[in-house]
Structure formats: structure tokens, C-alpha cells
Amino acid sequence: MLFESPTSIDSWRAVSGVTTGPSGYAGGISVAQGVFWAMLHPAIVTAQGNQVLSTLYRSLDGVTWRSEPQPCPSATFASVAAATSGRVFIVCAGGGAAGSQEKSAYTSHNGGASYVRMADPPLAGDFEAIAASPTDVSVAAASGATMIYASFDGARTWTTTLGVGDGGLGLSASGSRQPIRVS
């Protein structure tokens, strides 16, 4: 679910019209220049097991939300990163095997009205998260190590900007962790 509260008080409530059903996986939220994007992941139980679906929502004021179309196939895990009020990046991930996962990147320059497929982020690592600025985009992945892949040309090419041999702990986990030291 997606929750909201006025900034002046601690009074949270579920946002109406935005649901994931009785159970689901952690989603993500991104904001740039006053436009909010949220990608939620309900859990759908089938005879073949749980299937993660991703639902994209957008708000122009942080209060009124509406479901938006997104470019990812329905059976993939997706994440969103806002770069500006009109530019958003979405990464879809699925088909993982042996420490790698297929990832595809899309961008919209018109507030999600249409998307253009960009170069695929590297195959190594299981997708974790995406972050974007007006000029750059980064993708985090983990498997035998934690990697950050970045693109400085609008997701046309990717480079590994961080590789930490941490056994694939990733960027976040529950429980206590030792800090990662990068030199």
C-alpha cells in the first residue's frame, strides 16, 4: 500500500485508489520537481508460485494518484526513477539465473505518455534499484558482489562505477550489517 501524511503531523493513512492487494513485495517511490512516481508490486499466487507484477502510479501533487501505463512485461519486476517533472526512467528485470538477471531500461521524456527502450543494463547481478538525475542514471545489482552500473549519456551505454566483493549483500538488508568501506 501507499501511505500519506501531512508534513506538520504524524497522521498516516492509506492513499485511496492505490492498492496492492492482501500481500505484496516492497515497492519504490521517486519524486522530481514536484511530480511523484510510485511502483508497487502485489503478490499474485498461482499454481506455478508467486508472480510479481508491477503497477506504476503518478501524482502531480502528492495527494491524487492515478495508475499509469508502463513499458515492462507484466511478469517482470520493475522500478521507477524520476529525473525531472517530465523525464522518468523505468528498469524491468526478470529471467534470472546463476548470478545474473536480464534487465531492460526505458525512458519517457513526456511524463510517461510514451517510452523509448534504451541500452540494456549489464546482465551481471540481480536487479535491486534505480536512481536518476537530469543527466545520469544508475542501477544497483547484487549477486556474488554488489555492483552499481551508471550511464552518463541517457542510458545509451553503461559502465560499472562500483563493485564491492561483499558476497552479494546488496545495498540494503534486514538485521545489522557492517559498513562497506570503499577506497
PyRosetta script that sets phi, psi and omega in degrees:
from pyrosetta import init, pose_from_sequence

init()
pose = pose_from_sequence("MLFESPTSIDSWRAVSGVTTGPSGYAGGISVAQGVFWAMLHPAIVTAQGNQVLSTLYRSLDGVTWRSEPQPCPSATFASVAAATSGRVFIVCAGGGAAGSQEKSAYTSHNGGASYVRMADPPLAGDFEAIAASPTDVSVAAASGATMIYASFDGARTWTTTLGVGDGGLGLSASGSRQPIRVS")
pose.set_psi(1, 161.8)
pose.set_omega(1, 176.3)
pose.set_phi(2, -113.4)
pose.set_psi(2, 130.7)
pose.set_omega(2, -177.8)
pose.set_phi(3, -116.1)
pose.set_psi(3, 155.0)
pose.set_omega(3, 177.7)
pose.set_phi(4, -138.6)
pose.set_psi(4, 157.5)
pose.set_omega(4, 176.6)
pose.set_phi(5, -156.1)
pose.set_psi(5, 144.3)
pose.set_omega(5, 171.3)
pose.set_phi(6, -60.8)
pose.set_psi(6, 148.8)
pose.set_omega(6, -177.6)
pose.set_phi(7, -71.3)
pose.set_psi(7, -19.0)
pose.set_omega(7, -176.1)
pose.set_phi(8, -84.9)
pose.set_psi(8, -15.8)
pose.set_omega(8, -178.9)
pose.set_phi(9, -139.5)
pose.set_psi(9, 162.1)
pose.set_omega(9, 177.5)
pose.set_phi(10, -98.8)
pose.set_psi(10, 82.8)
pose.set_omega(10, -177.3)
pose.set_phi(11, -141.9)
pose.set_psi(11, 85.8)
pose.set_omega(11, -174.9)
pose.set_phi(12, -87.9)
pose.set_psi(12, 144.4)
pose.set_omega(12, 174.6)
pose.set_phi(13, -146.8)
pose.set_psi(13, 154.4)
pose.set_omega(13, 178.5)
pose.set_phi(14, -67.8)
pose.set_psi(14, 139.7)
pose.set_omega(14, 177.3)
pose.set_phi(15, -75.9)
pose.set_psi(15, 126.8)
pose.set_omega(15, -177.8)
pose.set_phi(16, -69.2)
pose.set_psi(16, 142.3)
pose.set_omega(16, 177.9)
pose.set_phi(17, 83.7)
pose.set_psi(17, -1.0)
pose.set_omega(17, -179.9)
pose.set_phi(18, -122.0)
pose.set_psi(18, 104.9)
pose.set_omega(18, -177.6)
pose.set_phi(19, -137.0)
pose.set_psi(19, 159.7)
pose.set_omega(19, 175.5)
pose.set_phi(20, -121.1)
pose.set_psi(20, 2.8)
pose.set_omega(20, -176.7)
pose.set_phi(21, 90.0)
pose.set_psi(21, -168.7)
pose.set_omega(21, -173.5)
pose.set_phi(22, -70.2)
pose.set_psi(22, -24.9)
pose.set_omega(22, 178.5)
pose.set_phi(23, -146.4)
pose.set_psi(23, 165.2)
pose.set_omega(23, -179.4)
pose.set_phi(24, -177.1)
pose.set_psi(24, -176.3)
pose.set_omega(24, 179.5)
pose.set_phi(25, -108.6)
pose.set_psi(25, 159.6)
pose.set_omega(25, -179.1)
pose.set_phi(26, -57.3)
pose.set_psi(26, 138.4)
pose.set_omega(26, 177.4)
pose.set_phi(27, -106.5)
pose.set_psi(27, -166.4)
pose.set_omega(27, 179.3)
pose.set_phi(28, -144.7)
pose.set_psi(28, 157.4)
pose.set_omega(28, 178.6)
pose.set_phi(29, -134.2)
pose.set_psi(29, 145.0)
pose.set_omega(29, -179.7)
pose.set_phi(30, -143.9)
pose.set_psi(30, 144.4)
pose.set_omega(30, -180.0)
pose.set_phi(31, -138.4)
pose.set_psi(31, 141.1)
pose.set_omega(31, 174.4)
pose.set_phi(32, -148.5)
pose.set_psi(32, 130.3)
pose.set_omega(32, 175.6)
pose.set_phi(33, 50.2)
pose.set_psi(33, 41.2)
pose.set_omega(33, 175.3)
pose.set_phi(34, 82.4)
pose.set_psi(34, 1.1)
pose.set_omega(34, 177.0)
pose.set_phi(35, -106.6)
pose.set_psi(35, 126.6)
pose.set_omega(35, -177.0)
pose.set_phi(36, -102.8)
pose.set_psi(36, 139.4)
pose.set_omega(36, 174.9)
pose.set_phi(37, -128.8)
pose.set_psi(37, 140.0)
pose.set_omega(37, 176.0)
pose.set_phi(38, -135.8)
pose.set_psi(38, 136.7)
pose.set_omega(38, 175.1)
pose.set_phi(39, -116.6)
pose.set_psi(39, 116.6)
pose.set_omega(39, -179.4)
pose.set_phi(40, -109.4)
pose.set_psi(40, 153.5)
pose.set_omega(40, -172.8)
pose.set_phi(41, -131.0)
pose.set_psi(41, 88.6)
pose.set_omega(41, 176.2)
pose.set_phi(42, -71.4)
pose.set_psi(42, 153.2)
pose.set_omega(42, 175.7)
pose.set_phi(43, -96.7)
pose.set_psi(43, 123.6)
pose.set_omega(43, 177.0)
pose.set_phi(44, -109.6)
pose.set_psi(44, 120.7)
pose.set_omega(44, -178.4)
pose.set_phi(45, -93.3)
pose.set_psi(45, 124.7)
pose.set_omega(45, 177.8)
pose.set_phi(46, -126.5)
pose.set_psi(46, 175.1)
pose.set_omega(46, 177.8)
pose.set_phi(47, -62.1)
pose.set_psi(47, -26.4)
pose.set_omega(47, 179.9)
pose.set_phi(48, -86.4)
pose.set_psi(48, -3.2)
pose.set_omega(48, -179.3)
pose.set_phi(49, 116.7)
pose.set_psi(49, -175.3)
pose.set_omega(49, -179.8)
pose.set_phi(50, -70.2)
pose.set_psi(50, 140.9)
pose.set_omega(50, 177.6)
pose.set_phi(51, -123.5)
pose.set_psi(51, 127.1)
pose.set_omega(51, 179.9)
pose.set_phi(52, -88.7)
pose.set_psi(52, 125.3)
pose.set_omega(52, 174.0)
pose.set_phi(53, -116.5)
pose.set_psi(53, 150.7)
pose.set_omega(53, -178.9)
pose.set_phi(54, -117.3)
pose.set_psi(54, 132.7)
pose.set_omega(54, 178.3)
pose.set_phi(55, -120.3)
pose.set_psi(55, 127.5)
pose.set_omega(55, -177.2)
pose.set_phi(56, -98.1)
pose.set_psi(56, 133.6)
pose.set_omega(56, 175.9)
pose.set_phi(57, -125.4)
pose.set_psi(57, 151.5)
pose.set_omega(57, 177.9)
pose.set_phi(58, -136.7)
pose.set_psi(58, 145.2)
pose.set_omega(58, 176.1)
pose.set_phi(59, -136.9)
pose.set_psi(59, 133.5)
pose.set_omega(59, 177.9)
pose.set_phi(60, -89.5)
pose.set_psi(60, -9.6)
pose.set_omega(60, -178.8)
pose.set_phi(61, -134.5)
pose.set_psi(61, -0.7)
pose.set_omega(61, -178.6)
pose.set_phi(62, 80.1)
pose.set_psi(62, 0.4)
pose.set_omega(62, -178.0)
pose.set_phi(63, -117.7)
pose.set_psi(63, -48.7)
pose.set_omega(63, -178.6)
pose.set_phi(64, -97.8)
pose.set_psi(64, 120.9)
pose.set_omega(64, -175.9)
pose.set_phi(65, -115.9)
pose.set_psi(65, 147.0)
pose.set_omega(65, 172.8)
pose.set_phi(66, -141.2)
pose.set_psi(66, 146.8)
pose.set_omega(66, 177.8)
pose.set_phi(67, -68.8)
pose.set_psi(67, 139.3)
pose.set_omega(67, -178.7)
pose.set_phi(68, -122.8)
pose.set_psi(68, 149.3)
pose.set_omega(68, 174.0)
pose.set_phi(69, -68.2)
pose.set_psi(69, 150.0)
pose.set_omega(69, 176.3)
pose.set_phi(70, -139.5)
pose.set_psi(70, 157.3)
pose.set_omega(70, -169.9)
pose.set_phi(71, -82.2)
pose.set_psi(71, -6.2)
pose.set_omega(71, -173.8)
pose.set_phi(72, -79.0)
pose.set_psi(72, 144.3)
pose.set_omega(72, 172.6)
pose.set_phi(73, -59.5)
pose.set_psi(73, 148.8)
pose.set_omega(73, -172.7)
pose.set_phi(74, -62.1)
pose.set_psi(74, -26.9)
pose.set_omega(74, -177.3)
pose.set_phi(75, -91.8)
pose.set_psi(75, 12.3)
pose.set_omega(75, 179.0)
pose.set_phi(76, -107.0)
pose.set_psi(76, 159.2)
pose.set_omega(76, 174.6)
pose.set_phi(77, -87.9)
pose.set_psi(77, 133.9)
pose.set_omega(77, -177.4)
pose.set_phi(78, -129.6)
pose.set_psi(78, 155.7)
pose.set_omega(78, 176.5)
pose.set_phi(79, -140.3)
pose.set_psi(79, 152.5)
pose.set_omega(79, -175.1)
pose.set_phi(80, -123.2)
pose.set_psi(80, 145.4)
pose.set_omega(80, 174.0)
pose.set_phi(81, -140.6)
pose.set_psi(81, 119.6)
pose.set_omega(81, 178.0)
pose.set_phi(82, -82.0)
pose.set_psi(82, 133.8)
pose.set_omega(82, 177.7)
pose.set_phi(83, -104.1)
pose.set_psi(83, -39.9)
pose.set_omega(83, 175.4)
pose.set_phi(84, -144.2)
pose.set_psi(84, -176.6)
pose.set_omega(84, 179.0)
pose.set_phi(85, -65.4)
pose.set_psi(85, -25.7)
pose.set_omega(85, -179.6)
pose.set_phi(86, -110.9)
pose.set_psi(86, -11.6)
pose.set_omega(86, -176.2)
pose.set_phi(87, -111.9)
pose.set_psi(87, 125.7)
pose.set_omega(87, -179.1)
pose.set_phi(88, -136.0)
pose.set_psi(88, 145.1)
pose.set_omega(88, 175.9)
pose.set_phi(89, -111.9)
pose.set_psi(89, 142.3)
pose.set_omega(89, 174.9)
pose.set_phi(90, -132.1)
pose.set_psi(90, 133.6)
pose.set_omega(90, 174.5)
pose.set_phi(91, -116.5)
pose.set_psi(91, 132.3)
pose.set_omega(91, 177.3)
pose.set_phi(92, -107.6)
pose.set_psi(92, 142.7)
pose.set_omega(92, -179.5)
pose.set_phi(93, -138.6)
pose.set_psi(93, 141.6)
pose.set_omega(93, 178.2)
pose.set_phi(94, -176.5)
pose.set_psi(94, 173.9)
pose.set_omega(94, 176.4)
pose.set_phi(95, 67.9)
pose.set_psi(95, 41.7)
pose.set_omega(95, -178.3)
pose.set_phi(96, -78.1)
pose.set_psi(96, 149.0)
pose.set_omega(96, 175.8)
pose.set_phi(97, -165.2)
pose.set_psi(97, 136.6)
pose.set_omega(97, 172.4)
pose.set_phi(98, 49.1)
pose.set_psi(98, 52.7)
pose.set_omega(98, 174.9)
pose.set_phi(99, 77.3)
pose.set_psi(99, 15.6)
pose.set_omega(99, 178.6)
pose.set_phi(100, -139.9)
pose.set_psi(100, 159.5)
pose.set_omega(100, 179.9)
pose.set_phi(101, -151.0)
pose.set_psi(101, 135.9)
pose.set_omega(101, 175.9)
pose.set_phi(102, -66.5)
pose.set_psi(102, 133.8)
pose.set_omega(102, 179.0)
pose.set_phi(103, -132.6)
pose.set_psi(103, 136.6)
pose.set_omega(103, 175.5)
pose.set_phi(104, -127.8)
pose.set_psi(104, 141.8)
pose.set_omega(104, -176.5)
pose.set_phi(105, -115.0)
pose.set_psi(105, 140.6)
pose.set_omega(105, 178.1)
pose.set_phi(106, -133.2)
pose.set_psi(106, 152.0)
pose.set_omega(106, 173.9)
pose.set_phi(107, -135.4)
pose.set_psi(107, 149.8)
pose.set_omega(107, 174.4)
pose.set_phi(108, -125.2)
pose.set_psi(108, 134.5)
pose.set_omega(108, 177.3)
pose.set_phi(109, -104.5)
pose.set_psi(109, 3.3)
pose.set_omega(109, -175.5)
pose.set_phi(110, -131.1)
pose.set_psi(110, 43.1)
pose.set_omega(110, 175.7)
pose.set_phi(111, 65.7)
pose.set_psi(111, 28.2)
pose.set_omega(111, 177.9)
pose.set_phi(112, 87.4)
pose.set_psi(112, 7.3)
pose.set_omega(112, 177.8)
pose.set_phi(113, -67.9)
pose.set_psi(113, -33.4)
pose.set_omega(113, 176.3)
pose.set_phi(114, -151.4)
pose.set_psi(114, 157.4)
pose.set_omega(114, -177.9)
pose.set_phi(115, -127.1)
pose.set_psi(115, 151.1)
pose.set_omega(115, 175.2)
pose.set_phi(116, -120.3)
pose.set_psi(116, 132.3)
pose.set_omega(116, 177.8)
pose.set_phi(117, -74.3)
pose.set_psi(117, 132.7)
pose.set_omega(117, 178.8)
pose.set_phi(118, -104.0)
pose.set_psi(118, -177.6)
pose.set_omega(118, 176.0)
pose.set_phi(119, -64.0)
pose.set_psi(119, 142.6)
pose.set_omega(119, 179.4)
pose.set_phi(120, -69.5)
pose.set_psi(120, 136.3)
pose.set_omega(120, 171.1)
pose.set_phi(121, -62.3)
pose.set_psi(121, 159.9)
pose.set_omega(121, -178.4)
pose.set_phi(122, -55.8)
pose.set_psi(122, 151.0)
pose.set_omega(122, -177.1)
pose.set_phi(123, -70.7)
pose.set_psi(123, -32.7)
pose.set_omega(123, -173.9)
pose.set_phi(124, -62.2)
pose.set_psi(124, 134.7)
pose.set_omega(124, 175.8)
pose.set_phi(125, 88.5)
pose.set_psi(125, 152.2)
pose.set_omega(125, 175.0)
pose.set_phi(126, -86.3)
pose.set_psi(126, 132.6)
pose.set_omega(126, -176.8)
pose.set_phi(127, -59.1)
pose.set_psi(127, 136.7)
pose.set_omega(127, 177.2)
pose.set_phi(128, -119.6)
pose.set_psi(128, -50.4)
pose.set_omega(128, -172.8)
pose.set_phi(129, -161.0)
pose.set_psi(129, 164.9)
pose.set_omega(129, 175.8)
pose.set_phi(130, -133.3)
pose.set_psi(130, 146.2)
pose.set_omega(130, 175.1)
pose.set_phi(131, -140.4)
pose.set_psi(131, 148.2)
pose.set_omega(131, -177.2)
pose.set_phi(132, -143.2)
pose.set_psi(132, 153.0)
pose.set_omega(132, 170.0)
pose.set_phi(133, -125.9)
pose.set_psi(133, 176.7)
pose.set_omega(133, 178.6)
pose.set_phi(134, -59.0)
pose.set_psi(134, -23.6)
pose.set_omega(134, -176.7)
pose.set_phi(135, -115.9)
pose.set_psi(135, -18.0)
pose.set_omega(135, -172.7)
pose.set_phi(136, -134.0)
pose.set_psi(136, 158.5)
pose.set_omega(136, 175.5)
pose.set_phi(137, -141.2)
pose.set_psi(137, 141.0)
pose.set_omega(137, 179.5)
pose.set_phi(138, -129.0)
pose.set_psi(138, 147.4)
pose.set_omega(138, 177.7)
pose.set_phi(139, -127.4)
pose.set_psi(139, 131.0)
pose.set_omega(139, 176.2)
pose.set_phi(140, -101.5)
pose.set_psi(140, 139.9)
pose.set_omega(140, 178.4)
pose.set_phi(141, -143.5)
pose.set_psi(141, 153.4)
pose.set_omega(141, 179.2)
pose.set_phi(142, -144.5)
pose.set_psi(142, 145.6)
pose.set_omega(142, 172.5)
pose.set_phi(143, -157.7)
pose.set_psi(143, -100.7)
pose.set_omega(143, 174.3)
pose.set_phi(144, -78.1)
pose.set_psi(144, -12.7)
pose.set_omega(144, 177.9)
pose.set_phi(145, -150.1)
pose.set_psi(145, 169.9)
pose.set_omega(145, 173.6)
pose.set_phi(146, -104.3)
pose.set_psi(146, 129.1)
pose.set_omega(146, -177.6)
pose.set_phi(147, -125.5)
pose.set_psi(147, 147.4)
pose.set_omega(147, 168.2)
pose.set_phi(148, -120.2)
pose.set_psi(148, 122.1)
pose.set_omega(148, 176.0)
pose.set_phi(149, -102.6)
pose.set_psi(149, 136.0)
pose.set_omega(149, -178.9)
pose.set_phi(150, -130.0)
pose.set_psi(150, 150.8)
pose.set_omega(150, 173.6)
pose.set_phi(151, -125.9)
pose.set_psi(151, 131.3)
pose.set_omega(151, -179.3)
pose.set_phi(152, -111.4)
pose.set_psi(152, 12.4)
pose.set_omega(152, -179.0)
pose.set_phi(153, -133.3)
pose.set_psi(153, 38.0)
pose.set_omega(153, 177.5)
pose.set_phi(154, 73.4)
pose.set_psi(154, 30.2)
pose.set_omega(154, 178.5)
pose.set_phi(155, 67.6)
pose.set_psi(155, 32.7)
pose.set_omega(155, 173.0)
pose.set_phi(156, -88.7)
pose.set_psi(156, -33.5)
pose.set_omega(156, 175.5)
pose.set_phi(157, -138.0)
pose.set_psi(157, 155.3)
pose.set_omega(157, -177.7)
pose.set_phi(158, -125.6)
pose.set_psi(158, 147.9)
pose.set_omega(158, 174.4)
pose.set_phi(159, -136.7)
pose.set_psi(159, 149.0)
pose.set_omega(159, 176.3)
pose.set_phi(160, -82.1)
pose.set_psi(160, 116.2)
pose.set_omega(160, -178.2)
pose.set_phi(161, -101.6)
pose.set_psi(161, -15.5)
pose.set_omega(161, 176.9)
pose.set_phi(162, -150.7)
pose.set_psi(162, 132.7)
pose.set_omega(162, 173.9)
pose.set_phi(163, -137.9)
pose.set_psi(163, 116.6)
pose.set_omega(163, -177.7)
pose.set_phi(164, -117.3)
pose.set_psi(164, 121.5)
pose.set_omega(164, 179.7)
pose.set_phi(165, -78.3)
pose.set_psi(165, 68.2)
pose.set_omega(165, -176.1)
pose.set_phi(166, -104.2)
pose.set_psi(166, 13.7)
pose.set_omega(166, -178.2)
pose.set_phi(167, 75.6)
pose.set_psi(167, 13.5)
pose.set_omega(167, 178.2)
pose.set_phi(168, 82.7)
pose.set_psi(168, 29.0)
pose.set_omega(168, 178.5)
pose.set_phi(169, -62.2)
pose.set_psi(169, -29.1)
pose.set_omega(169, 179.3)
pose.set_phi(170, 82.7)
pose.set_psi(170, -175.2)
pose.set_omega(170, -175.0)
pose.set_phi(171, -84.7)
pose.set_psi(171, -21.9)
pose.set_omega(171, 178.1)
pose.set_phi(172, -146.5)
pose.set_psi(172, 147.9)
pose.set_omega(172, 177.9)
pose.set_phi(173, -160.1)
pose.set_psi(173, 158.8)
pose.set_omega(173, 177.8)
pose.set_phi(174, -81.2)
pose.set_psi(174, 160.2)
pose.set_omega(174, -179.5)
pose.set_phi(175, 85.2)
pose.set_psi(175, -178.3)
pose.set_omega(175, -178.2)
pose.set_phi(176, -84.0)
pose.set_psi(176, 147.5)
pose.set_omega(176, 179.9)
pose.set_phi(177, -136.1)
pose.set_psi(177, 152.2)
pose.set_omega(177, 172.1)
pose.set_phi(178, -82.1)
pose.set_psi(178, 143.1)
pose.set_omega(178, 178.7)
pose.set_phi(179, -64.7)
pose.set_psi(179, 145.5)
pose.set_omega(179, 176.0)
pose.set_phi(180, -83.4)
pose.set_psi(180, 127.9)
pose.set_omega(180, 177.7)
pose.set_phi(181, -104.8)
pose.set_psi(181, 120.6)
pose.set_omega(181, -179.8)
pose.set_phi(182, -118.3)
pose.set_psi(182, 129.2)
pose.set_omega(182, 179.3)
pose.set_phi(183, -120.8)
pose.dump_pdb("model.pdb")
